[in-house]
Each structure stands twice: as structure tokens, then as C-alpha cells.
Amino acid sequence: MKISTGKFRIRPGEDVDLRKRATLVPPFYESRAHYQDLLARHVSQMRDQQDLLYASNRHSILLILQAMDAAGKDGVIEHVMSGVNPQGCQVFSFKHPSEEELDHDFLWHAVRNLPERGRIGIFNRSYYEEVLIVRVHPEILRSQNLPLDSPGGERVWEDRYRSIAGLERHLHRNGTRIVKIFLHLSKEEQKRRFLQRIDDPRKNWKFSRADVEERKHWKEYMRAYEACLGATSTRDCPWYAVPADDKQNARLIVQRIVLDTLEGLRLAYPKLDARQKRELLALRKQLT
């Protein structure tokens, strides 16, 4: 079954209602073995595309992963990118901002960690936290040393959406293709995964009181995500709301989205001109 990703894409300016978007869809795999085969096949295709990306050295890919806790971001990174060359892949996790980061604008940390041309960069969470967790917990805003005349209320988020959209337009014009994934997890499935972390001693370290506290703000987070996705999904830098209740299905969908992006670049190995070919033949003769 071909994975069509268009139905997961957020249209520019869409009035997003996550309640109407599925967190579970029929699987694109028929069995565990079929899933493993599809995963491996996609990884092989991605490895070939990554090699072309590196050789052509004109574009980069930035994969942004956003989600509620336990939605499977780490698993997506591990399985989707498992077979690509690690030299061509960079992963950055966005955690509580340091003092240095608080002394810069909210996009500074992201810009300094952007992937180079020829590489795939992955943001595990991202600058979008600044219109998600900060919106749910506005007290964080007060710790960011903003100018005294900074706008308040809804203007804060509207201004940040514009800043984000402006950055992403700039990056797209300069060769970075941005793929934004929201792993859409249901509250019921999150509860099941949290209970699993409590019951399995090997996963206890993944769970804390903070997870329970953040879960209490589920509705506020959904509203923040709806506003963010609708305001920042564009034709060139779209958001995809990927159903995440089935981890395996979510990984296959994300793989297909990344592959579609790479294949859309129509990459090719650099071609040598006549002078370069003559030089190559001359060097061949020097080899002993």
C-alpha cells in the first residue's frame, strides 16, 4: 500500500481542529515482518538520497519533531534515520534554555544549530517551544529578559509566528528544506504509555512528576498547537499532523514525508566538465 502523505499536511491558513484529526489510522503494514521490510526499504532509499544530498552540496534538510510527552519522537529519530550515514546527520535536542540562550532572541539557539549544506538536521523539539510551552506557561516569558516595551497578550504570539515564518522563508530561499512533524497522540494513548513506563523498571527513568503536571494542561497545549500549526504551516514549509497512537505506522509516515522531500529536490551527482575529466585521467595514470 502506497503511503500518501497529503492528507496529513496542514494547509496554509487552515483553522486547525485537532479533535477532527485522527490519532490512529489503518496501518500501512500487514505484519511485524512487513513493517520491518518497509522500514528497511525506506532507509535504503533514504541512504541513497542522503548520499546525493551530500555530493551535490546545495541543499540541507531540517526535520522538526514536536509532540506531547511519550508521542515517540526518540523512536522516530532512532528508526527513521537508523541506516543513514551518521556523518551526514545532526541531531539537536531543545531543553530548558541556558543563561546564555536567555540573553539572546528566541531563535538564536536554533540558528546556530542549523544543518550545513549537504546534511540532514533533526530538531527534537525546536524553537516552536517558544509558542507552545511558553504560551501554556507564560511565567517563562518573564524570565526571558525581553525589552520593557515588548507587546503583551496575543501580540506576543502573533509576532513570534511572523518571526518564525520569516526565518523559514529565508532558509527555504537559501536551500534548506524544512519538514515539520507534529506527532498527534491521543490523551488515552499517552496514559497507556505512561503506565507502561511506571510498570517496566527499565523505563522508570523516563517518567517523573513533571510528566503528570504537564498532562494536566492537555487542553491548553492542544489549543496552543492548533494556533501554531495554523499560523506557521506554509506551502514551502508545511506542518504534518502524523497520527502517533501506532508507533510503527507513524515512523513509516515520517519516513515517506522525508523521502518525498528529498526526491522532490531531484538531486544528481555533480558532473565534470571536459577539463576536469582530462585532469582525472591524468591523475589515473599517476596511480601505481
N, C-alpha and C positions, 0 to 999 in steps of 0.2 A: 504494500500500500504506500503510495507516494505521500509524503508529508507536505501538505500545503500550508504555508505559514501566514498567508494573508489574513485569515480570519482572526489571528491573534494580534494583529497590528492595530495600534490606536491611530485613528485618523486625526490629521491636524485639526485642532479646534473642537474635537469631539467632547460632548458633555458626558464624561465618563461616569458610569454607574457600575461599580464592581459587583454589586449584587446580581446584575444581569450577565456577568461574565463567568463562565464555568471555571471551577477549580479542578474539575475532573472531566476528561473526555475519553471516548473509546480509544483503547491502546493502539498504537501503530505497530505493535509487535504481537506475534501469536503465541509465543512461549518464551521462557527464560533463554533458551538456546538461540531463538530467533532474535531476541533483543541483543544478546552478546554479538551475534553476527552483524546486525545492523550497526551497532556501536563501532565495531572494528572496521567495518567498511567505510563508515563516515570518517573515522580517524585517519585511515589510509588516504582518503581523498583530501582531507584537511592538511595532511603532511605534505602532499604534492603541491597544494595551493600555497602553503607556507613557504616552501622552497622557492616557488615562483615569486612570491611577495618579497622575499629576502634578496633574490637575484636582481629583480627589477629595481628595487630600492627607490620607488617613487611614492608609495603609499604605506600607511600603517593602519592597523585595526585596533580600535578601543572597544572592548566588551565591558559594559557596565552591568553589574548584577545588584539589584535591590530587592529586598523582601523582608517579611516579618521573620522573627526568630524561628529556626527549625524548618525553614522552607526548602533547604537543600542547596544553598549557594556553594558550600565547600565541595559537596558531591558533584555538582555541575563542573566545577573547575577541575576536579580530580579525573572524572571520567571523560568529559568532553575534550580536554586538552591532553589526555594521558599519552598519546602517541606522537605528539609534535616535538620538534627539536627544542629542548629547553633553552638553547642559546638564542632562539628567536621568539621567546615568550617571557613576558614580565608580569608578575602578579603583585598588586599592592592592596593592602587591607587598610581601610579607613577606621580608625578607632578614636577614642577621646582625644581632642586636639591638645597639642603641647602648648607651652607658653609661647614658643617661637611662632607657632601657627596662629595663635590668637592675636599676635602682633602684626598679622598680615590680613589682607582681604580673604573672604571665604573661599575664593577659587585658587589661591596661591598654592596650596598644598597639592592640588590636582595638577596644575600646570607644570610644576616641577617634576612630576612623575609620569608625564605623558610618554607613550611609546615612541621610539625613534622610527624613522622610515625603514621599512622592511621588517618590522616586528609587530607582534600581537601583544597588546597590553590588556590586562584584566584588572578592573577595579572591583574588589569585593567590598561592597558599599562604595560610596563616592561623595562628590560634592553635593549630590541630591539630599544627603542627610541634613543639609542646611535649610531645606524647605520641608523636611519630614519630621525628624526627631526634634528639631529646634522649634518647629511650629507646634508640635504636641506639648513641648516643654519650653515655653517662651522664656523661662528664667535663664536658660542657656544663653539667650540673646544678650542678656545684661552682662554676661561675662566676656563679651567679645570686643570690648573697648571701642565701640562704634562712636562716631562723632556725635556731639550733643544735639546737633540739628538733624540727625537721621530721622526719616519718616517713621511713623508708627502705624499700628493697625494693619489693615490688609495691604497697604502700600509697601510694607517691608517685603512681603512675599511676591507681589507683582514686580517689584524692582529686581528681586533676585531671579525670578523667572526670565526677565529680559536679559539680565547679565549672563545667565546660563545659555540662553538661546543665542546670544551674540557670540559667546565663546565657541559654541558648537558650530555656528555658521563659519566662523574664522577657521576652525580646524578642518572642516569639510573642504573649504576652498583651497587649503594647503595640503590636501592629500590624506588626511586622517578620516577613516570611515568609522562612524560611531554606531555601535549596536547596543541598544538599551533594553535590558530584560527585567521585567517585574515578575518574579515567581509568585503566582497568585495562589496562595494557600488558604484553605478554609480554617475557621477557628476550631472546628471539631477535629480536623487532622492535626493541627498544632498541638491540641491537648493530648491526642494519642501518642504523638512523638515525644512530648514532654514526659508522659508517664513511662514511656519506654526508656528514657534517659534515667529516670529515677529507679526503675526496676532492674536495669542492667548495670552492674558495678563498673563495667568497662566504660560506661557513658556517663557516670555520675558527675565527672568533672565538667561536662558540658552544660550542667544545669545549675542555676543559682536563684536566689530570692529576686534578683533583678528581673529575671525572666517572667516571674509571676506578676511583679509590679507593672511591667510594660504591657502584659496581656490585658490588664485592667483598662488600658487605653485603646483597646482594639478599634472601637468606633471612631475615635479621634484620628487614629492612624489611617483608617480606610478613607475618611474624608480628606486627609492630607494627601494621600496617594491619588485620589480621584482628581483633586485640583491640580496636582503636579503633573500627572500624566496628560491631562487635557491641555495644559498650558505649554508643555515643552515637547510634545510629540510633533515632529515636522516631517515634511516629505523627505528631506535628506538625512535626518537624524531621528528616526521613529522609535517609539516605545512598542514593545511587545508584551502583552499580558499573557504569560505562559501558564497554563493550568499545572499546579505543582503538587496536587494530592497524590499523584502517581509519580514517584521519583524517576523511574526508568523512562516513562513517557516524556517527562519534562526534559531530561537530558537529550533524548533524540530530537525533540523540537528545537532546543537551543542549538544543537549541532547543525541542524538543517538551516537555521537562520544565519549562523556564521558562515556556513558553506555558500549559501545563496549570495551573501555579501561579497565573499572572496571571488566567486565565479563571475559576479557582476562587474568586477574590475577588468575582466578579460586580460589577465596577466600573461606575459610571454617572457621567455628568456631574452636577454639583450643580444642583438645581432651585431656581428663585427663587420666593419667596412673593409674594403679591399686592402687598405694599408695595414690594418690590424691583423688581417688574415695572413698577409705576407710575413709580418713580424712573428706570428705564431709558428709559421712553417720554418722560419729561420731558427727560432728557439728550439723547435723539434730536432733539428739537425745537430744542435749543440748538446743534446742529451746523450749520455753514453751509458 
